[in-house]
Structures are given as structure tokens and as C-alpha cells.
Amino acid sequence: MAIIIHIDVMLAKRKMSVTELTEKVGITMANLSVLKNGKAKAIRFSTLEAICEALECQPGDILEYKSDK
């Protein structure tokens, strides 16, 4: 099972920098980097909600499931 994170795609679509997103969401650059690079083991719904609000998107716009098969 693999969850693919598309934060970079949404940042590009919204013409927003990573720094701007971290300020709007209230998380550290390190934590956002872990999430963006697919190294995170979990994400809080409150963080996901804040990211979606900042990027004006739905969770499905930044999260994708791909089967390992």
C-alpha cells in the first residue's frame, strides 16, 4: 500500500511557496518536508484540514492511494 502526497503539485497550481504554506498552516518546515517527501507515517486531521484550507483544495487533491500490486 502506498499513499502518494501531491502537495508540490497543489503548491505549483496555487503559485504558493513552501514557506508561505508553513506559515498559513502553522507547522514547521521540517514537518512539511517529511510530509511532502512521503516519509510521514501519519497526519492529523487538523493538519490536513489546515493544508486544504490554505491550498483551497480537497484531501483527495493532495492524497492518492496506489496499490503495490
C-alpha positions in Angstrom: 0.0 0.0 0.0 1.3 3.4 -0.9 -0.1 6.8 -0.2 1.3 9.5 -2.6 1.4 13.1 -1.5 0.8 15.8 -4.1 1.5 18.9 -2.0 4.1 20.1 -4.5 1.5 19.9 -7.4 -1.0 21.9 -5.4 1.6 24.5 -4.4 2.5 25.0 -8.0 -1.1 25.3 -9.0 -1.7 27.9 -6.3 1.6 29.7 -7.0 2.4 29.4 -3.3 5.8 28.8 -1.7 6.5 26.1 0.9 7.4 28.9 3.4 4.0 30.6 2.8 2.2 27.2 3.3 4.1 26.5 6.6 3.1 30.0 7.9 -0.6 29.6 6.9 -0.8 26.0 8.3 1.3 26.6 11.5 3.7 23.7 11.1 7.5 23.6 10.8 9.3 23.5 7.5 10.8 20.1 8.7 7.4 18.6 9.3 6.1 19.8 6.0 9.2 18.4 4.3 8.6 15.0 5.9 5.0 15.1 4.7 5.9 16.3 1.1 8.5 13.6 0.7 6.2 10.8 1.7 8.2 9.9 4.8 5.3 10.7 7.3 3.6 7.7 8.9 0.6 9.7 9.9 -1.1 13.1 9.5 -3.5 14.7 12.0 -6.9 15.6 10.5 -6.5 19.1 11.9 -3.2 19.5 9.9 -4.9 18.0 6.8 -7.8 20.4 7.2 -5.4 23.4 7.6 -3.4 22.4 4.5 -6.7 22.0 2.5 -7.9 25.4 3.7 -4.6 27.1 2.8 -4.4 25.5 -0.6 -8.2 25.8 -1.2 -8.5 22.1 -2.1 -10.0 18.8 -1.1 -8.0 16.0 0.7 -8.2 13.9 -2.5 -6.3 16.7 -4.3 -3.2 16.1 -2.2 -3.6 12.4 -1.2 -3.6 9.4 -3.6 -3.7 5.7 -2.9 -1.7 3.4 -5.2 -1.7 -0.4 -4.8 1.6 -2.2 -4.5 0.4 -4.8 -7.0 
